[in-house]
Amino acid sequence: QFLVKHPDFYDKLADDFGEIDYNVASQTFGEDKKYIFYPILKDGKVTSLWYGKLKEDRSWVDFYLVHDASASTQRMIGEFQNYYSKKAVSRGEPDPPVKEIPEIVITPPSTNPPINDPLPNTGGGGTYTPPYTGDMSGGPIMHGGGTGTSTTQDPCKKTKSIMSKADVQAKVIELKNQSKVGSEIGVKIKADGTTTATIPGGGHDVELGSTAGYQGGYHNHTPTGIKMLSPPDIVKMMDFSMAQSGGNIQDGFLGMFGSEKCSTCPDGYRYYNYMINFSGNSQELAGFLYNTKHDFVKLIKDYRKREKELSNDLAFVNVSNGELNDKGLEKLFFDTLKNMGMEGKVNLQKIEYNGTVQTITLNSNGSSTTATPCP
């Protein structure tokens, strides 16, 4: 409701403080303490913190802007700044393996951190002109969660709408071409279909950065990589879901494009284009993001191990090259969801090169998948 009333909130926040980096956080969840801090960056510098306090029933989160000059706040800002001074962790499929970074330990004050007037000017003192006054005073800046689901269009219509945008089509062609030559690139996409400039990545990873203000993102996997969304990709999709306004978490998405050589295919390549979005409710999403510590090193090892196991089943491989076919890749995805404790909470769709969208579901016995064309 807050973002409906104040649609320029993130733009105002970005102008005066910077963007919230939802990829980096310090959190504690115990019997009596349930909170999370995200850094807010401007020009590479941590300026302030985005503080979330989970309700006792874990149904929704109050968010506050923390920017005061107290020693505790400045110490926390310094801890996050130290993190950014170090080499960032790889977020994609590792080859070579994922690099680990030391855990950031933030100890918040014994009481709630001091909250100044809502969104005060960076110089200290005073408040913004409307709409940042009035009913916001003394309370949280915004909250999200609950048990509701998206009130927007169904996944088929939504995916078709996303893929029909001219900017998105141009970027998907770029990702398609990149998937044949190696190294990853990516792009973030707004609800109106406008995109960021192409974001360069590494050999098997690309960091899309802050999800604030964006509906979703797209990236490519490489000729030697697995042509399916990986555990870090699934978590990144949830970051986009949490960033959606109005509680429409199912609007967030992440897409992937992959390719492999194919002597019998029209242009010598077989293409894989998949998109995912969260299908659970807000409370479940908050639990997966805030209550779960994702061990990406282990998750990706499990993902790659399962890929090798499936490649031993002829039903799941392309006979010509021995790599996983559509059925194998889709089975790998659903097995990965189960391994992450997220079974049944993510929609998977396959987009054919001719624009046909198919919803992929796991069969009731879990042995294979079914592709149902969207109407």
Backbone torsions as a table, in degrees:
resi	resn	phi	psi	omega
1	GLN	NA	-36.7	-179.0
2	PHE	-61.3	-45.8	-176.9
3	LEU	-71.0	-25.1	174.1
4	VAL	-67.8	-40.3	-179.4
5	LYS	-75.2	-29.6	-175.8
6	HIS	-128.6	69.3	-173.5
7	PRO	-63.9	-18.4	-179.0
8	ASP	-95.5	16.2	-175.0
9	PHE	-57.0	-51.9	-175.9
10	TYR	-66.5	-34.1	177.1
11	ASP	-64.5	-43.0	179.3
12	LYS	-65.7	-42.2	178.3
13	LEU	-61.7	-43.2	-179.0
14	ALA	-64.6	-38.8	-178.9
15	ASP	-63.0	-43.6	-172.0
16	ASP	-97.5	-27.6	-176.4
17	PHE	-124.7	-34.4	-177.5
18	GLY	125.4	-165.0	-178.8
19	GLU	-106.5	143.4	176.8
20	ILE	-75.2	129.8	176.9
21	ASP	-98.5	98.2	-177.6
22	TYR	-76.8	-1.8	179.4
23	ASN	-86.3	-12.8	-178.0
24	VAL	-125.2	129.9	-177.8
25	ALA	-154.9	156.5	168.7
26	SER	-121.4	130.0	-174.6
27	GLN	-143.6	153.7	174.6
28	THR	-139.6	129.8	176.6
29	PHE	-131.7	109.5	176.8
30	GLY	-131.3	-164.0	-178.8
31	GLU	-68.2	-34.0	-175.5
32	ASP	-121.1	-0.2	-179.0
33	LYS	-133.6	117.9	-180.0
34	LYS	-136.6	97.0	-176.7
35	TYR	-151.9	163.8	-179.6
36	ILE	-149.5	143.8	176.6
37	PHE	-120.1	131.5	170.8
38	TYR	-113.6	143.0	175.5
39	PRO	-79.4	148.9	172.8
40	ILE	-113.4	124.5	-173.4
41	LEU	-116.8	144.2	172.3
42	LYS	-139.2	123.1	-178.2
43	ASP	53.9	40.3	176.5
44	GLY	78.8	3.5	-178.5
45	LYS	-114.7	136.1	177.1
46	VAL	-75.7	116.2	-176.2
47	THR	-99.8	-27.4	-173.0
48	SER	-167.2	-176.1	-176.0
49	LEU	-128.7	149.9	175.3
50	TRP	-109.5	109.1	-170.0
51	TYR	-103.6	122.1	178.3
52	GLY	-112.0	132.7	178.4
53	LYS	-119.7	114.3	-177.3
54	LEU	-78.2	135.5	177.9
55	LYS	-64.4	157.6	-176.3
56	GLU	-57.7	-35.2	179.4
57	ASP	-87.1	5.9	178.1
58	ARG	59.2	28.7	-177.1
59	SER	-87.6	-29.6	178.6
60	TRP	-161.6	170.5	-172.4
61	VAL	-124.4	132.5	168.9
62	ASP	-88.3	134.7	178.3
63	PHE	-115.8	137.8	179.3
64	TYR	-128.8	148.8	171.4
65	LEU	-90.7	123.8	-179.9
66	VAL	-114.3	118.8	-174.8
67	HIS	-146.7	12.3	-173.6
68	ASP	-72.7	172.8	-174.9
69	ALA	-94.1	12.3	-178.4
70	SER	-64.4	156.5	-178.1
71	ALA	-61.7	-39.7	-177.5
72	SER	-65.9	-42.4	179.1
73	THR	-66.1	-44.0	-179.0
74	GLN	-65.8	-33.2	177.2
75	ARG	-66.2	-43.2	178.8
76	MET	-63.7	-42.4	176.8
77	ILE	-59.6	-40.5	179.1
78	GLY	-64.1	-37.7	178.3
79	GLU	-62.9	-44.3	178.0
80	PHE	-66.1	-39.0	179.8
81	GLN	-62.5	-36.5	177.3
82	ASN	-61.9	-36.5	178.6
83	TYR	-61.6	-45.6	-177.3
84	TYR	-70.2	-15.4	177.9
85	SER	-79.4	-13.0	-179.8
86	LYS	-99.6	164.1	180.0
87	LYS	-63.9	133.0	-177.6
88	ALA	-69.3	151.6	178.3
89	VAL	-75.6	143.9	174.1
90	SER	-66.4	134.5	-178.0
91	ARG	-107.9	-2.9	-176.0
92	GLY	-108.3	-160.4	-179.0
93	GLU	-72.8	125.3	-169.8
94	PRO	-87.2	129.8	170.2
95	ASP	-166.6	88.4	12.6
96	PRO	-70.8	174.9	-172.9
97	PRO	-57.6	160.4	178.6
98	VAL	-58.4	139.3	175.6
99	LYS	-88.2	135.4	178.7
100	GLU	-96.5	149.5	175.2
101	ILE	-123.0	154.6	179.3
102	PRO	-61.8	146.5	177.3
103	GLU	-68.1	138.4	175.0
104	ILE	-89.4	123.8	-179.8
105	VAL	-109.0	115.8	178.9
106	ILE	-114.6	125.2	176.1
107	THR	-106.7	108.5	-177.7
108	PRO	-74.1	168.2	177.7
109	PRO	-60.3	162.6	-179.0
110	SER	-68.0	-24.6	173.9
111	THR	-113.9	177.5	178.2
112	ASN	-59.2	142.9	179.6
113	PRO	-62.9	151.8	-178.5
114	PRO	-62.8	130.0	-179.9
115	ILE	-110.8	119.5	178.5
116	ASN	-80.9	-175.8	175.9
117	ASP	-54.1	146.5	-178.0
118	PRO	-54.4	123.4	176.1
119	LEU	47.4	57.1	177.6
120	PRO	-70.1	164.5	178.4
121	ASN	-65.4	151.0	-175.3
122	THR	-63.9	-22.5	-179.5
123	GLY	-76.7	-6.6	179.7
124	GLY	91.6	135.5	179.3
125	GLY	81.1	153.2	178.3
126	GLY	75.9	166.0	177.9
127	THR	-133.4	165.1	176.8
128	TYR	-65.0	156.2	169.7
129	THR	-73.0	163.8	-179.8
130	PRO	-48.2	146.5	14.7
131	PRO	-93.0	19.7	-173.5
132	TYR	-97.0	34.6	176.0
133	THR	-138.5	-171.2	175.4
134	GLY	76.9	-118.0	-170.4
135	ASP	-67.0	-8.3	178.5
136	MET	-84.5	-18.8	-172.3
137	SER	-60.2	133.2	174.1
138	GLY	77.6	-0.8	-177.8
139	GLY	-126.9	-179.2	-179.9
140	PRO	-66.7	151.1	177.8
141	ILE	-67.2	-40.6	179.3
142	MET	-161.3	162.1	172.2
143	HIS	-141.9	158.4	-179.1
144	GLY	-142.3	173.4	177.3
145	GLY	110.1	-144.6	-173.4
146	GLY	90.9	-174.8	-177.7
147	THR	-109.4	7.4	-179.4
148	GLY	-75.3	165.4	175.9
149	THR	-118.7	175.0	-176.9
150	SER	-60.5	140.1	177.6
151	THR	-98.8	7.0	-176.9
152	THR	-89.6	-171.8	-172.5
153	GLN	-65.5	162.8	-176.7
154	ASP	-69.9	162.0	-174.5
155	PRO	-55.4	-38.2	-178.8
156	CYS	-63.4	-49.7	-179.5
157	LYS	-64.4	-38.4	-178.5
158	LYS	-64.5	-46.9	-179.1
159	THR	-64.0	-42.6	177.6
160	LYS	-61.1	-39.3	179.0
161	SER	-64.2	-44.9	179.4
162	ILE	-60.1	-48.1	-174.4
163	MET	-74.0	-12.9	180.0
164	SER	-83.5	-13.1	-177.1
165	LYS	-71.7	136.6	-175.8
166	ALA	-60.5	-43.8	-179.9
167	ASP	-62.4	-40.9	-179.8
168	VAL	-65.6	-44.6	179.7
169	GLN	-58.5	-41.3	179.6
170	ALA	-64.7	-41.0	-179.7
171	LYS	-70.1	-36.7	178.9
172	VAL	-64.1	-38.6	175.9
173	ILE	-62.3	-40.4	178.0
174	GLU	-63.6	-41.6	179.0
175	LEU	-67.5	-38.7	177.1
176	LYS	-58.0	-47.5	-179.8
177	ASN	-66.3	-39.3	-179.9
178	GLN	-66.0	-33.0	-177.4
179	SER	-64.5	-16.0	-178.4
180	LYS	-92.8	-12.2	-173.3
181	VAL	-115.4	-15.5	178.6
182	GLY	104.1	158.1	-173.1
183	SER	68.3	149.5	-174.7
184	GLU	-100.8	148.2	169.9
185	ILE	-133.6	167.0	-179.8
186	GLY	-152.6	177.3	179.6
187	VAL	-155.5	148.2	172.9
188	LYS	-107.4	148.0	-171.2
189	ILE	-128.3	130.3	176.7
190	LYS	-86.0	167.2	-176.6
191	ALA	-62.1	-27.5	-179.9
192	ASP	-85.5	2.1	177.1
193	GLY	94.2	-6.1	176.1
194	THR	-73.6	151.4	-174.6
195	THR	-125.4	162.9	171.2
196	THR	-77.1	170.9	168.3
197	ALA	-65.1	159.7	178.7
198	THR	-59.5	132.3	-179.4
199	ILE	-99.8	116.8	-179.7
200	PRO	-74.5	148.5	178.7
201	GLY	-129.9	-158.0	-178.7
202	GLY	-106.4	-161.2	-177.1
203	GLY	-62.3	-37.2	179.9
204	HIS	-142.6	30.5	179.4
205	ASP	-158.4	154.7	171.2
206	VAL	-147.0	133.5	-179.6
207	GLU	-97.2	112.5	-177.7
208	LEU	-80.0	-17.0	176.0
209	GLY	80.4	-156.8	-175.4
210	SER	-61.0	139.4	179.4
211	THR	-95.5	-5.5	-176.4
212	ALA	-58.9	128.0	177.5
213	GLY	85.8	0.7	-177.9
214	TYR	-119.2	145.9	178.0
215	GLN	-81.0	-36.0	-178.7
216	GLY	-171.4	-169.6	-178.9
217	GLY	-146.9	166.0	179.1
218	TYR	-139.7	148.4	176.2
219	HIS	-154.0	170.8	177.1
220	ASN	-111.8	152.6	165.1
221	HIS	-100.3	173.7	-167.8
222	THR	-109.5	168.6	179.9
223	PRO	-57.3	-31.8	-179.4
224	THR	-96.4	-2.2	-179.9
225	GLY	-92.7	172.6	178.2
226	ILE	-81.4	132.0	-174.3
227	LYS	-86.4	52.8	178.9
228	MET	-152.9	150.2	179.9
229	LEU	-61.3	134.3	-173.8
230	SER	-98.2	172.9	178.0
231	PRO	-54.0	-45.9	175.9
232	PRO	-61.8	-32.4	177.0
233	ASP	-64.4	-40.2	179.8
234	ILE	-63.7	-42.6	178.7
235	VAL	-67.3	-38.0	177.8
236	LYS	-63.6	-38.4	175.6
237	MET	-58.5	-40.7	179.2
238	MET	-67.0	-32.4	174.1
239	ASP	-59.9	-45.6	177.8
240	PHE	-63.6	-39.3	180.0
241	SER	-62.0	-44.6	-179.1
242	MET	-65.9	-25.2	-177.1
243	ALA	-81.8	-4.2	-175.7
244	GLN	-75.6	143.3	-179.0
245	SER	-81.5	159.7	175.0
246	GLY	67.5	14.2	-179.1
247	GLY	75.0	9.8	-177.8
248	ASN	-84.0	64.9	-172.4
249	ILE	-64.0	-26.6	-177.5
250	GLN	-75.8	-4.6	175.5
251	ASP	-77.4	-24.1	178.8
252	GLY	-66.6	146.6	-177.8
253	PHE	-154.0	164.9	170.4
254	LEU	-143.0	134.5	179.7
255	GLY	-118.5	158.5	-179.1
256	MET	-141.8	140.7	176.7
257	PHE	-122.5	131.8	176.5
258	GLY	-137.5	163.4	178.9
259	SER	-152.5	160.9	175.3
260	GLU	-149.6	153.3	-179.4
261	LYS	-65.7	143.6	-177.4
262	CYS	-150.5	112.3	-174.8
263	SER	-68.3	-23.2	-178.1
264	THR	-99.2	0.5	-178.6
265	CYS	-87.6	153.8	-173.0
266	PRO	-51.2	-47.5	-178.7
267	ASP	-110.5	18.6	177.1
268	GLY	86.0	6.8	179.9
269	TYR	-137.4	145.7	170.9
270	ARG	-104.2	134.2	-173.8
271	TYR	-112.7	147.4	176.6
272	TYR	-129.5	120.7	-177.8
273	ASN	-131.5	108.6	-176.6
274	TYR	-122.8	150.3	176.6
275	MET	-135.1	143.1	179.1
276	ILE	-129.2	152.4	170.5
277	ASN	-147.6	160.3	-175.7
278	PHE	-78.5	134.6	-177.8
279	SER	-112.1	-1.5	178.8
280	GLY	-86.8	-167.7	179.0
281	ASN	-99.4	176.3	-173.7
282	SER	-65.0	-37.1	179.4
283	GLN	-64.2	-41.5	178.3
284	GLU	-66.0	-41.2	178.7
285	LEU	-60.5	-45.8	178.5
286	ALA	-60.2	-37.2	179.1
287	GLY	-65.5	-44.1	-180.0
288	PHE	-65.6	-34.2	-178.1
289	LEU	-85.2	-41.0	-171.1
290	TYR	-99.2	-30.6	-175.7
291	ASN	-97.4	-11.6	-176.4
292	THR	-107.0	126.0	174.2
293	LYS	-94.5	107.3	-175.1
294	HIS	-81.3	117.7	176.3
295	ASP	-89.9	89.2	-173.6
296	PHE	-64.8	-32.7	178.9
297	VAL	-60.4	-48.6	179.6
298	LYS	-68.9	-43.0	-178.2
299	LEU	-60.4	-40.6	-178.6
300	ILE	-73.8	-34.4	174.4
301	LYS	-61.6	-43.5	178.5
302	ASP	-63.7	-39.9	-179.7
303	TYR	-62.2	-46.7	-179.7
304	ARG	-70.6	-36.2	177.0
305	LYS	-63.9	-43.3	-179.6
306	ARG	-66.2	-36.1	176.8
307	GLU	-59.9	-41.8	179.0
308	LYS	-67.8	-38.4	178.7
309	GLU	-63.8	-43.6	-179.6
310	LEU	-66.5	-29.4	-178.7
311	SER	-68.9	-10.3	176.6
312	ASN	-85.0	-7.3	179.6
313	ASP	-101.7	116.1	-175.9
314	LEU	-60.1	-22.1	179.0
315	ALA	-70.4	-16.3	-173.9
316	PHE	-112.7	10.1	-176.9
317	VAL	-127.6	154.2	170.1
318	ASN	-80.1	122.7	-175.4
319	VAL	-59.5	-33.0	-174.1
320	SER	-67.1	-34.1	-175.9
321	ASN	-131.1	-3.4	177.3
322	GLY	76.4	4.0	177.9
323	GLU	-86.8	159.4	-178.2
324	LEU	-59.5	136.7	174.2
325	ASN	-88.5	-172.4	-179.2
326	ASP	-53.9	-49.2	-178.2
327	LYS	-60.7	-41.5	-179.9
328	GLY	-66.5	-43.5	179.2
329	LEU	-64.1	-40.8	-179.4
330	GLU	-69.0	-39.3	175.8
331	LYS	-63.2	-40.3	176.8
332	LEU	-58.7	-42.9	-179.2
333	PHE	-62.1	-48.4	-178.2
334	PHE	-68.2	-34.5	174.9
335	ASP	-65.6	-35.6	178.0
336	THR	-66.9	-42.5	176.0
337	LEU	-57.7	-44.3	179.6
338	LYS	-62.2	-41.3	178.7
339	ASN	-63.8	-29.1	179.7
340	MET	-89.3	0.7	-178.5
341	GLY	74.7	23.4	-175.0
342	MET	-118.3	23.8	-177.9
343	GLU	-57.0	128.9	177.6
344	GLY	80.2	8.1	-175.2
345	LYS	-112.0	5.5	-179.4
346	VAL	-137.4	131.4	174.0
347	ASN	-85.3	139.4	176.4
348	LEU	-120.0	130.8	177.0
349	GLN	-130.2	145.6	177.1
350	LYS	-112.5	131.7	-178.8
351	ILE	-110.8	116.0	179.0
352	GLU	-76.2	160.1	-176.4
353	TYR	-65.1	-23.9	178.2
354	ASN	-83.4	2.7	177.5
355	GLY	97.8	-9.2	178.4
356	THR	-63.7	133.4	179.0
357	VAL	-109.3	131.5	178.6
358	GLN	-121.4	135.3	174.1
359	THR	-89.5	125.7	-176.4
360	ILE	-101.7	126.4	178.2
361	THR	-126.6	152.0	177.1
362	LEU	-84.2	132.4	178.7
363	ASN	-62.2	157.5	-173.4
364	SER	-59.1	-31.4	179.5
365	ASN	-89.0	-0.9	175.8
366	GLY	75.7	7.1	-173.4
367	SER	-86.4	-22.5	-178.4
368	SER	-159.1	-172.6	-177.5
369	THR	-125.8	160.8	176.7
370	THR	-124.4	134.5	178.0
371	ALA	-104.0	120.8	179.7
372	THR	-112.6	116.0	-178.9
373	PRO	-62.4	139.1	175.3
374	CYS	-70.3	145.5	-179.0
375	PRO	-68.9	NA	NA
